[in-house]
Amino acid sequence: VQLQASGGGLVHPGGSLRLSCVASGFTFDHYAIGWFRQAPGKEREGVACISTTDDSTHYVDSVKGRFTISVDNAKKTVYLQMNSLKPEDTAVYYCATDKGGYPWRLCLYENMSELWGQGTLVTVSS
């Protein structure tokens, strides 16, 4: 049972990246799955979360209009498309699950998560 996150890297301000989180070892039904990030010296925050049941989403205000979370249930993969990246988006990004949960709950209350992937580093710098 695991989550495998990938897709991080170095990008210039204004650039784009797509993160992927692949789930294995469990069924993908009725989960909230989300992306979190932790910047140096800051607390981890929920960035974007999605329901595998109805594709409902929740975003933190700072990424609305720039980031898009999506799910491919057949591939058991959740994506985070990040556009118009800013230096303040620099962080280690993690994916996490909340079985039976709602996107807003997972994003706001990370202690509801029962499984975390390893982080992938996103660096936005000129």
Z-matrix of the N, CA and C atoms (Angstrom, degrees):
N
C 1 1.461
C 2 1.524 1 107.24
N 3 1.323 2 115.74 1 115.35
C 4 1.457 3 117.30 2 -178.83
C 5 1.526 4 111.56 3 -161.12
N 6 1.339 5 113.17 4 163.58
C 7 1.449 6 122.81 5 172.36
C 8 1.520 7 107.18 6 -120.28
N 9 1.301 8 116.43 7 134.29
C 10 1.457 9 121.80 8 -179.57
C 11 1.523 10 108.84 9 -119.11
N 12 1.323 11 115.78 10 111.64
C 13 1.461 12 120.93 11 180.00
C 14 1.519 13 110.35 12 -97.58
N 15 1.317 14 115.74 13 144.85
C 16 1.465 15 120.57 14 178.62
C 17 1.526 16 109.59 15 -156.06
N 18 1.335 17 115.31 16 170.48
C 19 1.451 18 120.35 17 174.01
C 20 1.513 19 115.66 18 110.05
N 21 1.315 20 116.88 19 -4.78
C 22 1.450 21 119.28 20 179.40
C 23 1.520 22 111.81 21 -69.99
N 24 1.330 23 115.32 22 169.89
C 25 1.449 24 119.73 23 178.89
C 26 1.512 25 111.04 24 167.95
N 27 1.320 26 114.69 25 -168.91
C 28 1.461 27 121.94 26 179.15
C 29 1.529 28 108.91 27 -100.76
N 30 1.311 29 116.22 28 130.34
C 31 1.460 30 120.79 29 -178.68
C 32 1.526 31 108.69 30 -141.65
N 33 1.316 32 116.27 31 149.22
C 34 1.461 33 120.90 32 177.06
C 35 1.515 34 110.65 33 -76.59
N 36 1.311 35 117.35 34 155.14
C 37 1.476 36 119.50 35 174.37
C 38 1.528 37 110.56 36 -55.20
N 39 1.323 38 114.93 37 137.13
C 40 1.456 39 120.79 38 -176.05
C 41 1.500 40 113.84 39 90.62
N 42 1.308 41 117.26 40 -10.22
C 43 1.452 42 121.70 41 -179.03
C 44 1.508 43 113.52 42 -81.37
N 45 1.338 44 114.83 43 -175.43
C 46 1.468 45 121.34 44 -176.50
C 47 1.520 46 110.75 45 -132.89
N 48 1.316 47 114.85 46 152.73
C 49 1.457 48 123.54 47 171.83
C 50 1.513 49 108.38 48 -144.95
N 51 1.331 50 116.39 49 154.09
C 52 1.460 51 120.63 50 171.99
C 53 1.523 52 108.70 51 -124.43
N 54 1.317 53 114.54 52 121.91
C 55 1.462 54 121.22 53 175.94
C 56 1.526 55 109.40 54 -94.03
N 57 1.324 56 115.21 55 147.85
C 58 1.468 57 121.63 56 176.60
C 59 1.517 58 109.60 57 -125.41
N 60 1.306 59 115.72 58 144.18
C 61 1.466 60 122.28 59 175.42
C 62 1.525 61 106.79 60 -131.27
N 63 1.327 62 116.08 61 111.10
C 64 1.462 63 121.73 62 -177.91
C 65 1.516 64 109.79 63 -102.28
N 66 1.315 65 115.87 64 127.60
C 67 1.464 66 121.76 65 179.58
C 68 1.520 67 110.20 66 -96.89
N 69 1.319 68 116.37 67 144.04
C 70 1.461 69 120.57 68 175.78
C 71 1.516 70 109.56 69 -146.72
N 72 1.330 71 115.01 70 151.04
C 73 1.454 72 120.74 71 175.47
C 74 1.504 73 115.45 72 88.34
N 75 1.336 74 117.70 73 2.69
C 76 1.457 75 120.18 74 177.61
C 77 1.521 76 109.02 75 -153.78
N 78 1.335 77 114.64 76 158.54
C 79 1.462 78 118.85 77 177.62
C 80 1.519 79 109.23 78 -73.11
N 81 1.324 80 114.81 79 154.23
C 82 1.463 81 120.75 80 -170.32
C 83 1.529 82 111.45 81 -99.57
N 84 1.312 83 116.94 82 6.20
C 85 1.456 84 120.23 83 -172.78
C 86 1.519 85 111.92 84 -80.36
N 87 1.345 86 114.54 85 141.02
C 88 1.462 87 121.21 86 170.00
C 89 1.521 88 113.77 87 59.09
N 90 1.304 89 114.44 88 48.69
C 91 1.449 90 121.15 89 175.55
C 92 1.534 91 110.52 90 -120.28
N 93 1.301 92 115.06 91 152.09
C 94 1.454 93 121.10 92 158.17
C 95 1.523 94 105.74 93 -99.92
N 96 1.327 95 115.84 94 133.21
C 97 1.462 96 120.65 95 178.26
C 98 1.514 97 107.65 96 -128.96
N 99 1.300 98 115.36 97 136.70
C 100 1.449 99 117.79 98 -174.33
C 101 1.511 100 114.49 99 -139.76
N 102 1.316 101 112.96 100 164.96
C 103 1.462 102 121.91 101 173.59
C 104 1.523 103 108.91 102 -109.67
N 105 1.307 104 115.17 103 132.70
C 106 1.449 105 123.16 104 177.48
C 107 1.530 106 107.87 105 -121.58
N 108 1.315 107 116.10 106 161.41
C 109 1.448 108 118.51 107 175.69
C 110 1.524 109 110.24 108 -143.68
N 111 1.330 110 113.91 109 152.24
C 112 1.453 111 119.92 110 176.60
C 113 1.516 112 108.60 111 -136.39
N 114 1.316 113 114.16 112 115.80
C 115 1.460 114 120.93 113 177.02
C 116 1.517 115 109.24 114 -89.51
N 117 1.317 116 117.82 115 157.29
C 118 1.459 117 120.56 116 179.94
C 119 1.527 118 111.57 117 -55.22
N 120 1.310 119 115.47 118 128.06
C 121 1.454 120 120.08 119 177.22
C 122 1.513 121 115.44 120 77.43
N 123 1.336 122 116.67 121 5.53
C 124 1.464 123 119.95 122 -178.69
C 125 1.515 124 110.97 123 -122.09
N 126 1.325 125 115.32 124 161.06
C 127 1.457 126 120.06 125 176.16
C 128 1.525 127 110.24 126 -75.89
N 129 1.320 128 114.92 127 153.74
C 130 1.449 129 120.08 128 176.64
C 131 1.528 130 109.71 129 -68.85
N 132 1.324 131 117.38 130 141.08
C 133 1.455 132 121.33 131 179.72
C 134 1.527 133 110.04 132 -132.54
N 135 1.328 134 114.58 133 149.64
C 136 1.454 135 120.38 134 174.35
C 137 1.511 136 109.47 135 -76.86
N 138 1.310 137 117.12 136 127.57
C 139 1.459 138 122.51 137 -176.32
C 140 1.524 139 111.12 138 -98.38
N 141 1.320 140 116.13 139 -52.70
C 142 1.462 141 121.08 140 -177.44
C 143 1.519 142 108.52 141 -154.90
N 144 1.334 143 116.29 142 137.15
C 145 1.454 144 121.46 143 -178.85
C 146 1.521 145 109.88 144 -136.70
N 147 1.330 146 115.48 145 151.03
C 148 1.460 147 120.23 146 -175.61
C 149 1.522 148 110.37 147 -141.91
N 150 1.325 149 115.56 148 151.54
C 151 1.462 150 121.58 149 175.16
C 152 1.524 151 109.40 150 -94.54
N 153 1.337 152 117.06 151 132.21
C 154 1.467 153 119.60 152 175.60
C 155 1.527 154 111.11 153 -78.19
N 156 1.326 155 116.42 154 -6.87
C 157 1.467 156 120.70 155 -179.06
C 158 1.520 157 111.52 156 -87.48
N 159 1.341 158 116.44 157 -48.98
C 160 1.469 159 118.77 158 -174.88
C 161 1.526 160 113.85 159 -129.41
N 162 1.333 161 117.22 160 8.52
C 163 1.468 162 122.56 161 178.34
C 164 1.527 163 113.89 162 64.10
N 165 1.328 164 117.67 163 14.93
C 166 1.462 165 118.44 164 174.76
C 167 1.527 166 108.57 165 -66.37
N 168 1.335 167 115.16 166 151.81
C 169 1.457 168 119.73 167 -173.32
C 170 1.520 169 111.86 168 -133.32
N 171 1.323 170 114.51 169 163.30
C 172 1.460 171 122.36 170 173.25
C 173 1.520 172 107.11 171 -142.68
N 174 1.326 173 116.57 172 135.55
C 175 1.459 174 121.26 173 179.33
C 176 1.528 175 110.12 174 -127.94
N 177 1.302 176 115.68 175 147.34
C 178 1.456 177 119.72 176 169.22
C 179 1.529 178 107.30 177 -72.67
N 180 1.321 179 117.24 178 147.37
C 181 1.468 180 120.45 179 -173.42
C 182 1.524 181 112.97 180 -56.97
N 183 1.314 182 117.21 181 -35.79
C 184 1.467 183 120.44 182 -173.14
C 185 1.529 184 113.88 183 -67.16
N 186 1.330 185 118.24 184 -13.89
C 187 1.469 186 120.07 185 -178.95
C 188 1.521 187 113.14 186 -115.74
N 189 1.317 188 117.00 187 -3.17
C 190 1.466 189 119.66 188 -179.74
C 191 1.524 190 110.68 189 -59.20
N 192 1.323 191 115.34 190 133.67
C 193 1.453 192 120.48 191 -178.40
C 194 1.513 193 114.17 192 86.40
N 195 1.323 194 117.50 193 -11.77
C 196 1.465 195 121.53 194 179.92
C 197 1.532 196 112.44 195 -115.45
N 198 1.316 197 117.12 196 -37.87
C 199 1.462 198 122.37 197 -178.06
C 200 1.521 199 109.46 198 -107.02
N 201 1.335 200 114.98 199 146.09
C 202 1.459 201 121.06 200 175.77
C 203 1.514 202 109.19 201 -134.29
N 204 1.332 203 115.54 202 125.52
C 205 1.456 204 120.70 203 176.25
C 206 1.524 205 108.35 204 -100.35
N 207 1.338 206 115.90 205 140.97
C 208 1.455 207 120.46 206 179.36
C 209 1.525 208 108.94 207 -146.64
N 210 1.328 209 115.10 208 162.83
C 211 1.464 210 119.88 209 -178.34
C 212 1.517 211 109.69 210 -133.09
N 213 1.331 212 115.86 211 139.50
C 214 1.466 213 123.42 212 171.79
C 215 1.518 214 105.81 213 -115.98
N 216 1.321 215 115.70 214 99.21
C 217 1.463 216 119.52 215 -175.01
C 218 1.535 217 112.22 216 -64.75
N 219 1.311 218 117.11 217 -33.95
C 220 1.466 219 119.80 218 179.84
C 221 1.531 220 111.49 219 -64.20
N 222 1.314 221 115.88 220 -35.53
C 223 1.471 222 120.50 221 179.17
C 224 1.515 223 112.39 222 -94.42
N 225 1.324 224 116.97 223 -1.81
C 226 1.466 225 121.63 224 -178.88
C 227 1.527 226 110.08 225 52.04
N 228 1.305 227 114.41 226 47.59
C 229 1.459 228 121.05 227 -175.39
C 230 1.521 229 110.41 228 -132.62
N 231 1.311 230 114.98 229 137.97
C 232 1.459 231 122.10 230 173.82
C 233 1.525 232 107.67 231 -114.57
N 234 1.324 233 115.48 232 134.47
C 235 1.453 234 121.34 233 -178.00
C 236 1.523 235 110.37 234 -112.30
N 237 1.310 236 115.87 235 152.03
C 238 1.460 237 121.60 236 170.12
C 239 1.521 238 107.03 237 -129.07
N 240 1.328 239 115.88 238 105.09
C 241 1.455 240 121.19 239 175.75
C 242 1.515 241 108.06 240 -86.23
N 243 1.315 242 116.02 241 120.61
C 244 1.458 243 121.38 242 -176.39
C 245 1.524 244 108.68 243 -115.88
N 246 1.311 245 116.00 244 115.14
C 247 1.472 246 122.48 245 178.77
C 248 1.522 247 109.98 246 -114.92
N 249 1.322 248 115.48 247 165.07
C 250 1.473 249 121.28 248 178.49
C 251 1.518 250 111.23 249 49.04
N 252 1.307 251 115.72 250 47.41
C 253 1.468 252 120.17 251 -175.67
C 254 1.515 253 111.82 252 -65.04
N 255 1.315 254 114.74 253 145.40
C 256 1.459 255 123.03 254 -179.04
C 257 1.533 256 109.16 255 -120.59
N 258 1.319 257 117.08 256 157.50
C 259 1.475 258 118.64 257 177.32
C 260 1.521 259 113.12 258 -54.83
N 261 1.318 260 116.46 259 -33.11
C 262 1.472 261 119.41 260 -179.80
C 263 1.521 262 113.37 261 -71.95
N 264 1.326 263 117.81 262 -6.14
C 265 1.463 264 120.47 263 173.39
C 266 1.529 265 111.59 264 -83.35
N 267 1.313 266 116.88 265 -5.90
C 268 1.463 267 120.87 266 178.69
C 269 1.519 268 110.36 267 -61.66
N 270 1.321 269 115.82 268 124.69
C 271 1.467 270 121.10 269 -176.86
C 272 1.523 271 108.78 270 -177.37
N 273 1.320 272 114.88 271 169.05
C 274 1.463 273 120.76 272 165.59
C 275 1.521 274 107.00 273 -88.03
N 276 1.318 275 115.45 274 126.88
C 277 1.461 276 121.64 275 -178.01
C 278 1.527 277 109.59 276 -103.75
N 279 1.336 278 115.09 277 134.31
C 280 1.461 279 122.73 278 -179.28
C 281 1.521 280 109.61 279 -124.35
N 282 1.331 281 116.54 280 149.79
C 283 1.456 282 119.47 281 169.61
C 284 1.534 283 108.73 282 -110.15
N 285 1.319 284 114.61 283 154.30
C 286 1.465 285 120.63 284 -175.88
C 287 1.514 286 110.06 285 -153.82
N 288 1.334 287 115.99 286 157.72
C 289 1.462 288 121.44 287 -177.85
C 290 1.517 289 111.96 288 -120.43
N 291 1.314 290 114.73 289 154.36
C 292 1.466 291 123.08 290 174.54
C 293 1.526 292 105.98 291 -137.97
N 294 1.330 293 116.87 292 100.91
C 295 1.466 294 120.50 293 -176.71
C 296 1.512 295 110.19 294 -66.53
N 297 1.323 296 114.94 295 125.68
C 298 1.449 297 120.28 296 178.89
C 299 1.512 298 114.29 297 75.83
N 300 1.312 299 116.58 298 4.79
C 301 1.454 300 119.46 299 -175.14
C 302 1.514 301 114.11 300 -91.05
N 303 1.324 302 114.42 301 -178.77
C 304 1.453 303 121.73 302 178.98
C 305 1.516 304 109.04 303 -112.16
N 306 1.323 305 118.20 304 150.00
C 307 1.477 306 119.73 305 -178.16
C 308 1.521 307 113.46 306 -55.55
N 309 1.366 308 116.37 307 -43.78
C 310 1.464 309 117.65 308 -177.47
C 311 1.524 310 110.77 309 -64.49
N 312 1.316 311 116.86 310 -35.59
C 313 1.447 312 120.02 311 -178.10
C 314 1.522 313 110.69 312 -68.87
N 315 1.320 314 116.55 313 -43.99
C 316 1.459 315 119.02 314 -179.87
C 317 1.520 316 110.96 315 -63.55
N 318 1.337 317 115.94 316 -45.36
C 319 1.461 318 118.58 317 -177.16
C 320 1.528 319 112.68 318 -64.94
N 321 1.314 320 116.44 319 -34.73
C 322 1.465 321 119.99 320 -176.63
C 323 1.525 322 112.94 321 -89.32
N 324 1.317 323 116.92 322 -25.68
C 325 1.467 324 120.87 323 -175.97
C 326 1.521 325 109.26 324 -129.84
N 327 1.306 326 117.45 325 82.27
C 328 1.459 327 120.59 326 -173.85
C 329 1.513 328 111.95 327 -65.32
N 330 1.321 329 117.91 328 -18.62
C 331 1.461 330 118.92 329 177.93
C 332 1.519 331 112.26 330 -68.33
N 333 1.348 332 117.04 331 -8.52
C 334 1.463 333 120.08 332 175.40
C 335 1.526 334 111.68 333 -77.69
N 336 1.327 335 116.73 334 -10.98
C 337 1.461 336 119.76 335 -177.25
C 338 1.511 337 111.50 336 -78.08
N 339 1.337 338 115.17 337 143.57
C 340 1.462 339 119.55 338 178.81
C 341 1.534 340 112.17 339 -111.07
N 342 1.340 341 116.25 340 -7.50
C 343 1.466 342 118.60 341 -177.86
C 344 1.519 343 109.41 342 -148.87
N 345 1.326 344 115.27 343 133.25
C 346 1.458 345 122.24 344 179.44
C 347 1.518 346 110.11 345 -124.29
N 348 1.320 347 115.39 346 144.15
C 349 1.451 348 120.21 347 171.18
C 350 1.512 349 110.54 348 -90.15
N 351 1.325 350 115.21 349 173.09
C 352 1.457 351 118.43 350 175.00
C 353 1.518 352 108.00 351 -75.83
N 354 1.282 353 119.08 352 161.21
C 355 1.450 354 121.44 353 -177.49
C 356 1.511 355 113.20 354 -82.10
N 357 1.336 356 114.30 355 159.47
C 358 1.459 357 121.03 356 171.54
C 359 1.522 358 107.24 357 -130.66
N 360 1.322 359 116.45 358 130.65
C 361 1.453 360 121.59 359 -170.97
C 362 1.528 361 110.91 360 -85.78
N 363 1.316 362 114.88 361 128.80
C 364 1.466 363 122.08 362 173.58
C 365 1.520 364 107.84 363 -114.28
N 366 1.316 365 116.25 364 123.33
C 367 1.453 366 121.51 365 179.14
C 368 1.523 367 108.61 366 -121.79
N 369 1.325 368 115.38 367 121.80
C 370 1.460 369 120.97 368 178.73
C 371 1.523 370 107.63 369 -111.28
N 372 1.321 371 115.68 370 110.97
C 373 1.455 372 119.56 371 -174.17
C 374 1.519 373 109.69 372 -157.28
N 375 1.308 374 114.90 373 148.14
C 376 1.459 375 119.55 374 175.84
C 377 1.533 376 110.30 375 -92.03
